[in-house]
């Protein structure tokens, strides 16, 4: 299993009542979610996640470069954070 985690894999989490299902990327022991996935997980608007992340990075609580990954999505012509 450890080798699979280092290569990257998709893990599906599902709520007890099967009300929330999220596919996440597991890479080098870290779980990566898009802002939309985080918003879906917590049943809030994506803009709330954007504002919280902006505040965290502006306060230097976390370094953006170490915690944000650019990914290509099917709905976009360019990489998104």
Backbone as CSV, one residue per row, in Angstrom:
resi,resn,N_x,N_y,N_z,CA_x,CA_y,CA_z,C_x,C_y,C_z
1,UNK,0.821,-1.198,0.000,0.000,0.000,0.000,0.863,1.258,0.000
2,UNK,2.003,1.229,0.661,2.850,2.408,0.742,3.308,2.864,-0.641
3,UNK,3.683,1.941,-1.519,4.103,2.320,-2.866,2.976,2.993,-3.627
4,UNK,1.751,2.527,-3.453,0.609,3.139,-4.121,0.413,4.574,-3.651
5,UNK,0.613,4.819,-2.359,0.435,6.164,-1.829,1.484,7.111,-2.389
6,UNK,2.699,6.637,-2.631,3.738,7.490,-3.161,3.471,7.837,-4.623
7,UNK,2.851,6.948,-5.385,2.529,7.200,-6.786,1.327,8.106,-6.920
8,UNK,0.440,8.056,-5.988,-0.806,8.805,-6.060,-1.953,7.866,-6.376
9,UNK,-3.059,8.077,-5.748,-4.242,7.256,-5.973,-5.465,8.078,-5.613
10,UNK,-6.606,7.602,-6.013,-7.857,8.269,-5.668,-8.568,7.435,-4.617
11,UNK,-9.004,8.087,-3.556,-9.716,7.431,-2.475,-11.117,8.029,-2.423
12,UNK,-12.121,7.187,-2.253,-13.501,7.668,-2.185,-13.984,7.593,-0.749
13,UNK,-14.407,8.740,-0.213,-14.982,8.793,1.126,-16.481,8.977,0.983
14,UNK,-17.228,8.270,1.788,-18.681,8.357,1.700,-19.248,8.464,3.105
15,UNK,-20.196,9.390,3.270,-20.845,9.568,4.561,-21.616,8.324,4.975
16,UNK,-21.887,8.197,6.245,-22.588,7.033,6.787,-23.916,6.795,6.074
17,UNK,-24.603,7.878,5.759,-25.899,7.764,5.100,-25.772,7.907,3.585
18,UNK,-24.543,7.820,3.107,-24.237,7.938,1.676,-24.703,9.269,1.108
19,UNK,-24.747,10.292,1.981,-25.211,11.599,1.545,-24.094,12.432,0.919
20,UNK,-22.859,12.199,1.319,-21.721,12.926,0.758,-20.700,11.901,0.285
21,UNK,-20.277,12.060,-0.942,-19.246,11.190,-1.509,-18.227,12.085,-2.196
22,UNK,-16.954,11.935,-1.835,-15.901,12.786,-2.377,-14.729,11.910,-2.809
23,UNK,-14.247,12.158,-4.020,-13.047,11.493,-4.503,-11.879,12.443,-4.263
24,UNK,-10.857,11.974,-3.558,-9.700,12.813,-3.255,-8.444,12.153,-3.811
25,UNK,-7.414,12.941,-4.006,-6.133,12.430,-4.462,-5.221,12.266,-3.256
26,UNK,-4.644,11.099,-3.118,-3.696,10.810,-2.050,-2.320,10.706,-2.683
27,UNK,-1.419,11.614,-2.277,-0.097,11.660,-2.884,0.954,11.922,-1.815
28,UNK,1.921,11.043,-1.696,2.995,11.164,-0.707,2.454,11.383,0.708
29,UNK,1.386,10.700,1.046,0.811,10.775,2.377,-0.061,11.990,2.622
30,UNK,-0.260,12.826,1.597,-1.102,14.016,1.734,-2.389,13.826,0.942
31,UNK,-3.479,14.325,1.467,-4.766,14.276,0.779,-4.998,15.639,0.143
32,UNK,-5.280,15.637,-1.155,-5.509,16.877,-1.895,-6.971,16.967,-2.282
33,UNK,-7.591,18.102,-1.967,-8.970,18.384,-2.365,-9.003,19.749,-3.021
34,UNK,-9.889,19.895,-3.965,-10.107,21.215,-4.551,-10.957,22.033,-3.579
35,UNK,-11.015,23.343,-3.813,-11.865,24.178,-2.972,-13.314,23.738,-3.079
36,UNK,-13.726,23.338,-4.263,-15.102,22.865,-4.453,-15.354,21.597,-3.644
37,UNK,-14.375,20.701,-3.580,-14.530,19.472,-2.801,-14.604,19.772,-1.310
38,UNK,-13.775,20.697,-0.842,-13.806,21.078,0.574,-15.165,21.698,0.913
39,UNK,-15.653,22.565,0.035,-16.957,23.196,0.253,-18.062,22.144,0.293
40,UNK,-17.993,21.173,-0.612,-18.993,20.099,-0.643,-18.933,19.279,0.650
41,UNK,-17.721,18.961,1.105,-17.534,18.177,2.327,-18.176,18.857,3.532
42,UNK,-18.017,20.172,3.625,-18.545,20.911,4.770,-19.893,21.580,4.488
43,UNK,-20.443,21.298,3.313,-21.744,21.843,2.864,-21.828,23.363,3.036
44,UNK,-20.814,24.048,2.476,-20.788,25.508,2.453,-20.424,25.963,1.043
45,UNK,-20.496,27.250,0.786,-20.143,27.803,-0.523,-18.624,27.807,-0.710
46,UNK,-18.181,27.626,-1.956,-16.751,27.618,-2.259,-16.098,28.949,-1.897
47,UNK,-16.829,30.047,-2.022,-16.274,31.370,-1.698,-15.844,31.453,-0.229
48,UNK,-16.520,30.718,0.645,-16.144,30.693,2.071,-14.767,30.054,2.221
49,UNK,-14.542,28.965,1.500,-13.232,28.293,1.526,-12.162,29.233,0.983
50,UNK,-12.453,29.903,-0.132,-11.509,30.845,-0.730,-11.109,31.924,0.274
51,UNK,-12.074,32.496,0.962,-11.787,33.547,1.950,-10.953,33.022,3.115
52,UNK,-11.288,31.845,3.620,-10.517,31.275,4.732,-9.087,30.987,4.310
53,UNK,-8.911,30.415,3.123,-7.554,30.128,2.644,-6.756,31.417,2.445
54,UNK,-7.386,32.425,1.871,-6.704,33.712,1.672,-6.236,34.268,3.018
55,UNK,-7.090,34.203,4.038,-6.718,34.699,5.372,-5.575,33.896,5.973
56,UNK,-5.610,32.585,5.798,-4.551,31.717,6.329,-3.218,32.040,5.674
57,UNK,-3.213,32.217,4.344,-1.965,32.519,3.639,-1.489,33.939,3.929
58,UNK,-2.410,34.906,4.029,-2.030,36.287,4.337,-1.450,36.425,5.740
59,UNK,-1.922,35.606,6.671,-1.412,35.661,8.045,-0.127,34.843,8.210
60,UNK,0.277,34.165,7.141,1.479,33.319,7.132,1.373,32.128,8.074
61,UNK,0.137,31.779,8.425,-0.078,30.565,9.215,0.382,29.343,8.413
62,UNK,0.128,29.375,7.116,0.620,28.366,6.177,1.234,29.074,4.983
63,UNK,2.171,28.420,4.327,2.784,28.964,3.130,2.031,28.421,1.918
64,UNK,1.538,29.328,1.089,0.703,28.926,-0.046,1.422,27.947,-0.965
65,UNK,2.670,28.191,-1.276,3.414,27.338,-2.212,3.496,25.892,-1.719
66,UNK,3.541,25.698,-0.417,3.650,24.350,0.155,2.308,23.656,0.299
67,UNK,1.215,24.397,0.158,-0.102,23.838,0.450,-1.117,23.946,-0.683
68,UNK,-0.692,24.460,-1.811,-1.584,24.601,-2.955,-0.940,23.908,-4.145
69,UNK,-1.722,23.141,-4.840,-1.233,22.424,-6.005,-2.063,22.835,-7.214
70,UNK,-1.393,23.142,-8.324,-2.122,23.469,-9.551,-2.488,22.172,-10.250
71,UNK,-3.744,22.091,-10.664,-4.247,20.886,-11.310,-5.000,21.270,-12.566
72,UNK,-5.020,20.383,-13.531,-5.826,20.598,-14.728,-7.204,19.984,-14.497
73,UNK,-8.233,20.708,-14.867,-9.588,20.181,-14.754,-10.230,20.170,-16.134
74,UNK,-11.191,19.310,-16.301,-11.845,19.155,-17.597,-12.569,20.420,-18.032
75,UNK,-13.022,21.219,-17.093,-13.814,22.408,-17.415,-12.973,23.662,-17.630
76,UNK,-11.636,23.529,-17.616,-10.779,24.707,-17.730,-9.665,24.465,-18.738
77,UNK,-9.287,25.515,-19.455,-8.181,25.423,-20.419,-6.825,25.626,-19.763
78,UNK,-6.827,26.073,-18.528,-5.574,26.355,-17.848,-5.575,25.697,-16.465
79,UNK,-4.390,25.506,-15.874,-4.332,24.920,-14.526,-5.051,25.794,-13.516
80,UNK,-5.682,25.161,-12.542,-6.348,25.893,-11.466,-5.742,25.483,-10.142
81,UNK,-5.817,26.388,-9.162,-5.281,26.078,-7.831,-6.251,25.215,-7.081
